[in-house]
Amino acid sequence: MVRTDDIIAIIDRDTVQFSEELQLFLKNKDNHLCNLAKGSYKSLVITKDQLYLSPLASSTLKKRSKKYSNYENLL
């Protein structure tokens, strides 16, 4: 699990696939890329130290990050 404070961006797959800048960014950060999707990914999560290809949609991750962010604030 990634702490919400560490998340820089959550980007949907279509944006990643159609952006030459993001494609170049991924190629340059290949050694920091972790593919969590068993098949094709639905979103890219960028953190301070790692890039994650997620099987979950960016909208789902956004909802969950809000939920966990509220929980983390209570700790």
N, C-alpha and C positions, 0 to 999 in steps of 0.2 A: 504494500500500500504506500502511496506517495502522499506526503503531507501537503495540504492545500497551500501552505505558505511557500512551498518549493516550486509550485506550478507557475510557469511563465506564460504558457499559451496552450490552448487545446484547439486544434485545427482539423476540420473535416477532410476526409480523403479526397474529395473532388477538388478542393482548393489546393491540396498538396500536389495532386497529379497535373493540374493545369498551370502551376506556377514554376517557371524556370528557376527563379531564385530559391524556392524551397527545395527543388530537386538538387540544385547545386549544394545547398546547405546540408542536405541529408548525405550526399556523397562525401562531403568534407568531414562529417561527423559520424561516419560509418562505424568507427570503433566505439562510439558511445550509444549506438542504436540497439535497443532491445525489442525484439518482435514478440509481443504477448499474444498475438492473434495466431491461431492454428491454421487458418486459411488466409483470406484477404483481410486486411485491416480496414477499420471504419474511421479511425481518427489518429492523429499524431499528438502526443502529449510531450511538451517541451518543459523540462525542469532545469534547475541550476546545473546539475551534473550529468543528466541522462536524457535520452530521447526514447520514447516508447511508442510503438505501433500497437494500438489497442483494438480489440474486437468490438468495443462498445462505441456507439455513436457519440459524437461530440455533445449533442443535446443531453444525452443520458449522463455523461461525465460531468457536464455543467451542473445538472440537478444534484448529483451526488456530491459534488465538491461544495455546494452551498450547504447541504445537509451536514457534511463532516466538518466544514469550517465552523459552523455554529457549535458543534460538539467540541472541537478543539479549543474554542474560546472559553469553554466552561472549565477546561483542565488547568 
